[in-house]
Amino acid sequence: MKKNSRGIKYKQRTILVWNEVASFYHKRWAKNEIGPFAVTKKLLDLTKIKKGDNMLDLACGTG
């Protein structure tokens, strides 16, 4: 067994699991009033982002 093959298998398994549950998660939690999106509008309002501003997406969303 290669030294890194356990890590690769773990990553592949993790991706498979999240791909299977992603649609359920999004349907259940991707609403403005619940889950991680409950504060999104408020957060964006507080940042005062304007057209033309640069942003860094840290991949913190539901995918």
C-alpha positions, 0 to 999 in steps of 0.5 A: 500500500502506498504511503498516501493511499489512505489519505486519498481513499479518505478524501474520495470517501468524504467527497462521495458522502457529501455529494450524496447528502448535498441536495438534502442539506441544500433543500433543508437549510438553504433558506433565508430564515434558517441555517447558515443563511439566516444572517447572510443579508445582514452580514452583506449589509454590514460589509457595505460591499459595492459594485467593483469591490474585490472579494475573496471567496473562502468556499464557506458556502453549501457548494 
